[in-house]
Amino acid sequence: MRTPHVVVVMGVAGTGKTTIGPLLAARLGVPYAEGDDFHPRANIAKMTAGIPLGDEDRWPWLDAIGAWAHGRAGLGGVVSSSALKRSYRDRLRAAAPGVVFVHLTGDRKLIEDRMGHRQGHFMPTALLDSQFAALEPLQRDERGVAVDVSGSPEEITARAVAALDGLDSSTQSSAEPRP
């Protein structure tokens, strides 16, 4: 990538956004922001209790991430956000039109297994079904890439960097085929 993009690492819980995001930022030489840090306390409390967030819960969170991304325009950065629905990504793009998405994708069983081994995270495995139900994968008209989460964090990051390198301003690229 020639210009420093603001990259949103997206996907359902357990895909590794918090692991891959900082690794990707380091490889790109830009700062990383943890999307969970933008959640209001009420959102964290709901998710900790196993209650899925609704759209109204997500708007302030997305607006805060969008403001961060807007502030990094032209400078580059990486931020994590589930960004599960097209409307959520549209909201992020409205705040920061140049954002590029890295959609971490993978087998549900692998993701559930990884979630089960996480320590100290507020998102329970019980919410994974609601995450998959809400997921709207990137569409062809959205700037971004899909990257499979099998393998080590270093392998996933390398696939993401390669996919982003292949992304230009007018085409959609993917590290894995899309239907």
N, C-alpha and C positions, 0 to 999 in steps of 0.2 A: 504494500500500500504506500503510495507516494505522500499523501497528505495524512496528517494525524486525525483519524476518525474517532468519534465517540462510539464505542461499541457497547451494546446492551447484551449481556449474556443471559439468555432466557431459557425457560423450560420448567417442567413440573418439579416439585420438591424432590430432592434426592438425586437429581441428575449431575450435581457437582458444581453448581454455579459458584458457590463460595470457595471451592478448591480451584477450579479452572480460571475464574475471573482474575485473581491475583497473578497466577502464572502467565496468563495471556497479557495482562498489563505489563508485567516484567519483560516479556518477550518483545512487546511493542514499545517499551520505554516510556510508558505513560502512567498516570496515577490510577489507582483502583478505588472504587467506592462500593461498600457492601450495601446492597439494596435493602436488606432487613433493617439496617440502621435508620432508614427513612420512615419506617412504620410508626404510627402513633401508638402509644402504650395500649390503647383500647384494642387495637388490632392484634397485638401480641397476646393480650389476655384472652381474646376470642380463640385464636389458633391454639394456644396452650390448652384451652379447655376442650379442644377438638371441634370447635364450631367454625365451619368454612366462612370466609369473608364474602360479603356481597359487594356488588359494584360500588355502592355508596361508601363502603369502608375503604375501597381501593383508590378512589379518586384523589384524596389528599396525599396518599402515598405516591401515586403515579405523578402527581403534580410536583412533589418534592424531588423525585428522581429526574423529572423533566427539567426542572430548574437547574439542577446540578449539571445535567448534560448540556443544557443551553450555555451555561457558564464555561464549559470546556470546549465549546465550538471553536474549531481552528487550532486548538491546543492538543486535542486528543484525550482520551480517557476510557476506562472500562468500568461499567457498573453492572451489578446483577439485578435482575428483576424477573419474576416469573413471566410477566407479559403474556399470559396465556391466551387472551382473546385479542382479536384484531382491533377491537375498540380500545383496548389498553395500549396497544402499540401505536394506534392512530393518535391517542392522547400524548404519548411520548414524542411522536414525530411533530405534533403541533407545537410543542414547546421547543424541540430541538430537531429541526427538519433534516439535518444531515446524519442522524443516528443510523447505525448499521447493526443488525441483529445477528447474534450467533445463537442458534437454537440447538441446545443440547438435547439429543434424542436417544432413546434406548429402549430396550426390552423392559416391560413392566416388572418382571420377576427380578431382574438385576437391580433395578432402581429400588424396589421394595427391600431387597436384601441390604443394599447400601444404607437405606434409611434406618433399618433395624440396628445397624452397627454404629450409628452416629451417637455421640455423647454430647449432652448439654445443648441440644437444639430444641426449640419450642414446638416445632411442627411434628405432630404425631403421625405415624404410619397410617393411622385410620383415615387421614384426610387425603391420601393418595388417590383414591377412587374419584373424589370430587375434583382433584386437579386434572386427572385424565379426562373426566367428563367435560370440563370447561375448556380444555386445550383446543385451540384453533391454530394448526400449524401455519407457518409463514406461507403467504400466497405469492404467486409469481410476480406480482407488481410491488412486492415489499423488498427493500434492499436488505439482503441478509443471506446467511448460509446455514445449512443444517449439518451438524457434526455429531456422529455417533459416539456414545460415551463408553463403549467397551474399551478395555485396555487400561493402561496406567494413566495417571494425570498428565504425565509428560507426553505420552502418545496422543492423548486427546487434544492437548494444547498444540502440538505440532500439526495435527489435522486442521485445527481451527486457524492457525497462522497461514497454512498453505491455502485454505479455502478463502480467507480474507485477501490474500495476495492475488488470487484469481478474480476477485470481485472488482468490477469497474463501475463507473457512474451510470452506465446504461443497461447493465445486464444483471441477472440473478445467477448466482453460482451456488453450488452445493457440494459438500464433502461426501454426500450420500445421495442416491437417487430419490427423487420425490415422485409421488404418484401423479 
